[in-house]
Amino acid sequence: MNETRSRQIIIAGAGVAGLTAALAFARRGHAVRIFEQAKTLEAAGAGIQLSPNATRILRQLGVLDRLLPNAVRPEAVVLKDAASLRELARVPLRGASEARWGAPYLVAHRGDLQAALLGAVAEHPDIEIVTGARVSGIAAAPQGIAVTAETDGRKIEAEGQLLVGADGVWSSVRTQLAGSESAFRRSRFSGELAWRATVRADSAAGEAFAGIGAGDCVTTFLHPGFHLVAYPVSKGSAFNLAAFTKGERIAESWSGHADPALLAGAMRGTAPSLTRLVALAGPWTAFPIHTVEQRRWTAQRVALIGDAAHAMTPFAAQGAAMAIEDAAMLASLIPDLPADLQESLSIWENLRRPRIEKVLRRGALNRLAWHAWGPVAIARNLVLATRPGEKLAADLDWLYGWEERKVVR
């Protein structure tokens, strides 16, 4: 294998994780080849929250300035009771985020983030994207790894230093690894459904939300049966709405059909104006929330990042941020000399696991608090009432203030 191929990075997946990884590796002088199984690059989902730990990295990779014109800097994160619409807590963001964490907190349409990443990728001549190509084979090569991808009935062969599995919850790379090692597993349905809708700010639904929420904030309505998160996207011209309920498995894909009565039933006892908002915002698309719990994220010259390694519930709003962190840290730890690769992969995984596990615990705590009822809900409200925004922000320093530390070997 020649020098260029020996340093080439092969990436499966051209989503947030894969494109971030491509930029991070190219920035360090690696040639990158991306295999994306979709024939066209279309963003899945709708809104996305990008906390400072993610936007700091996007700034370093030259992506943030491309995203800012279409993103929104929310004034605050606000928690409200879904029955009374009373404000329970407020974490200041717009001015405070840069001052406290050194980078902005943004909300955006996922398509705008995808476009910003692709724009930055297009400026790197050493990054190639092959669409309509699904990874179907992984094998050892004399000085690296050999990858086979299938596209339109034919096979593409590629060799490189490392394969990065950034192909999401239903990762084909993880499937390949699972065939030979029991440490790699399929995704698991969490028992939760996400109901999503995007409404124009000047529509009846948009005006209904403005009447009960704050149009320039990330607002979460709390209720024992569900919670609803709403925030502006697309320069503030639209609102992203995401409600979360218990539900049955509906599809092995990003979206499926579910009975809207599930959402309506979960909302019993909420404020009439909130019920009206949900009715006006329909039709809603249901997304089954799948998680991935792996005993390992790395194998011989393979690393899984983002949802392929540790897909999580969205209750800490950190799925994209963790994928971005994964990608940036992985690229910084991979040496130019392939002989050191396995040590680097082990260091990367050992550094990332404790942080991912802490984020998972935070998401579980959020869900418990947001769906609390009876005495537990009363206690939650009393605790929130005693904590001003500054203290609530301080509770997030470990999360939003994260910066990669240089590893000394």
TACORDA-V8650 format. One record per run of one state. SS is the DSSP state (2 for helix, 1 for strand, 0 for the rest). FROM is the first residue (numbers start at 1). TO is the last residue. Records with the same first field share a line. If there is no record, write none. Layout:
# TACORDA-V8650
SS->FROM-TO + FROM-TO
This chain:
# TACORDA-V8650
0->1-2 + 7-8 + 13-15 + 28-31 + 37-46 + 51-51 + 61-63 + 69-71 + 73-75 + 82-86 + 93-93 + 102-105 + 123-126 + 132-133 + 142-143 + 152-153 + 161-161 + 166-171 + 179-187 + 201-203 + 213-217 + 223-226 + 237-237 + 247-255 + 257-259 + 267-271 + 282-284 + 292-297 + 300-301 + 305-306 + 311-313 + 317-318 + 334-337 + 371-373 + 386-388 + 395-396 + 401-409
2->3-6 + 16-27 + 52-60 + 64-68 + 94-101 + 110-122 + 172-178 + 204-212 + 234-236 + 260-266 + 272-281 + 307-310 + 314-316 + 319-333 + 338-370 + 374-385 + 389-394 + 397-400
1->9-12 + 32-36 + 47-50 + 72-72 + 76-81 + 87-92 + 106-109 + 127-131 + 134-141 + 144-151 + 154-160 + 162-165 + 188-200 + 218-222 + 227-233 + 238-246 + 256-256 + 285-291 + 298-299 + 302-304
